[in-house]
């Protein structure tokens, strides 16, 4: 009887252990499913939105979305690496103007959206947006995002939806035909001053694709259809303009009798050139008698030919190998003139770099080169006095760091 009771107790514990293990595995499985990233977490798994009937909708979440395969930043104040996002795609019809938006009641967090063409791994930014109402003229407000595109026929578009600054949640993404042209915006175009033959990034706050063009100047623009990653490249004859201007213009929808017109915004900036950085006067040859030399002041005139009202800073540099450098900045030497420190023991070359400071640009040009030559003073030791026999030969042995000849000083 006792043996049977023990067996029953053992079976009861065994069955409960099996049940507990099964429950634990079920919880772990369900938890893994719940914590898994969304199915459209990466570009090549983008959820397709059908707009063949004029509009389409996708609902989704960025909860548990990752930054794996996050695209480059696209759009004003859009940072595509600070939180996970999900992907959608649609194919352009080529015959209308579309609004892409998360500004709907279902969306419960602060979104950002970016629209790209191309292919996964080789995407081209078309437009991006953080919050609707970017220029203060749109009636839209809140944390939803809205952009407008004019999708070319049979072109695939990729839409990346993410949260602003780490935010996440649920959303609805709508792709709708739209003629609400008043909500197409472009403002706050920016560019820094640019050094002649240099480059400066261009950025604009817009919710619609467009293109950068040069209004004044002769330079070229790299990535001209990218609203925030375009670059103006200065060329030699830009100096004849001084003040440059570039303009961003949104695309006009290719719709007959459309009320929509392009929206433009421009930015002006200076091309900076220092035509004459100034000429250094000074430099000489000095004898070093063992304690180094004390060079005189190196003076230089003020730079001339600046094509604009810019501040000018200075940086003195030295080299011990020649006027071709390499050059080393001299600590604290930032005035118009410079006096080398006393105790110089080595021939040293000097030049002054003039630096024109503009709005975000620092353009510099070097002066001529002068040399402070240090020559070691000659030393000689004739040796100790000697006593010799009359008419006998005398061997003289001197030590010196130079060349010379013996002479009789006193033969009495």
Secondary structure, 3 states (H helix, E strand, C coil): CHHHHHHHHHHHHHHHHHHHHHHHHHHHHHHHHHHCCCCCCCHHHCEECCCCCCEEEEEEECCCCCCCCCCCCCCCCCCCCCCCEEEEEEECCCCCCEEEECCCCCCCCCEEEEEEEEECCEEEEEEEECCCCCCCCCCCCCCCCEEEECCCCCCEEEEEEEEHHHCCCEEEEEEEECCCHHHCCEEEEEECCEECCCEEEEEEEECECEEEEEEECCCEEECCCCCCCEEEECCHHHHHCCEEEEEEEECCCCCCCCCCCCCEEEEEEEEECCCECCCEECCCEEEECCCCECCCEEEECCCECCCCCCEEEEEEEEECCCCCCCCEECCCCCCCCEECCCCECCCEEEEEEEEEECCCCEEEEECCCEEEEEEECCCEECCCCCCCCCCCCCCCCCEECCCCCCCCCCCC
